[in-house]
């Protein structure tokens, strides 16, 4: 799958998702490249159609983008119930479970926003489809700084390997700090006994763990860019096997 095709599919689902937004709604804005495309498409509708929406962003970069596009921005303190939240994902399995938290890791914010929304819709290009979560990406875990070593040990006892998410600046590896001032620990598991719900619960039981990037049984629908069309999979349905095979 070429980068050009991937970008085109992202733009397609972003435009499709923007068409679902109705006048007067409070809209959650997820984070990441596909979510940013949705923000731009929604801003076009606001400008061209006079659509009135209130945007609740999940991160500082998305908030700044929305403000730069003259969108009305608010917080969950002001609007604790959101009508619809549109977000992307790093992996989507056939039952619409998600793995999120790539790049700068605002998945805690995203999960709070999604859980505060009446509807939670995911937009992805078809390369994000997987038979099983944790196929391509580690499970990100947001961790209080002083709990880092404890979390490393506990993840090891659960059968995983953990490392701190870092970025390079001036040749030096620097720990990534989240908007909440925490670290991101990346966990890899060769096998997961008992399934992802059990693992998610065990990770959250570790003192100092804030949240994980596993979004299980949360999505109401996933909109998938496939070539020149959008495939819609609703809660209770499964992603067609051929789409998952094609995504490899």
Secondary structure, DSSP 8 states (H G I E B T S, - for coil): --HHHHHHHHHHHHHHHHHT--TT-EEEE--SHHHHHHHHHHHHHHHHH----EEEESSHHHHHHHHHTT-EEE-TTT-SSEEEEEE--SEE-TTS-EE---TT--HHHHHHHHHTEEEEEEEEEGGGB-SSSSSSS-EEEEE-GGGHHHHHHHHHHTTEEEEE-EEEETTEEEE---TTS-EEEEEEES--TTHHHHHHHHHHTSTTEEEESEE-S--SEEEEEETTEEEEEETT----HHHHHHT-
